[in-house]
Structure formats: C-alpha cells, structure tokens
Amino acid sequence: MVEYRIDRHSGVATYLQIVQQTKHALRLGLLEPGDRLPTAKEVVAATAINPNTVLKAYRELEREGLVEPRPGLGTFVLRSLAREEAGSDSPLRGELADWAARAHRAGLDREDVAALVATVVEQEFGGPRADGRENTSEGNR
C-alpha cells in the first residue's frame, strides 16, 4: 500500500501531492489494478490533513480513470501506468541510480539533483523555458 508524504513547504497543493504520489506508485508498479488505496481516514491519521483533501485527490484520480470508489469497500486501482522500461530491474533505472550516486559523491544535495534533472527533462521532453515559451523536443536536439 502507498504511504503518502506531504511536504507543506513545497508550494504544491496537498491534494496534488497525493495525486502525483499515486501516479508515481502506478508508474513504478508499486500499485497495480485491483489494489486498494488507503482510506481517507488512514491518510488523515498518517498525514494530519483534512479528509476532504484526500477525497479531492481521489476524485481527480477517478476523473482520470485510474481508480474507482466502491461504496463500503474503498477506492481501488483500475489501471497501471507502469512501463517495463521504468521497472525496478530496468537498465535505465540502474543507470539513473549510478548517476545519482555519482552526483551525491560529487557533493550535490537533493535540491541540486532535482533542479538538474528538471532542467534536463524540460530540455529533452519540452516544457516551459525561462522566457515562458514552450520547448519542443524537436527543437532541442
């Protein structure tokens, strides 16, 4: 079962953190179709957030077709986002782990690594640039 970690200083809405963490678990294969998400009561007990925040996150996941509520039973995963290339035994994951270890040994902290990765991802896949315009992956190669 997924355990949510809420960062109150991230600037990201709490319900979006739950949505993002659930999607990460779906992408990594930690949650699979048929798995039950923690109840709102369980999430509230673990994170001290408002139950309506949890329900808002679960409604968003439902709207995206990822989960479904079953009255009296809980909220269940409908589909996975996992890809073989991102699995725990994937060569790409191993390469990334090696790179992260090198970055750590070089003295980079978590925020340095996150900023570096975000920049490279934006360059490779597209995303907002400093001037507010969108990058395109074709324009970055």
Disulfide bonds with the S-S distance in Angstrom:
none
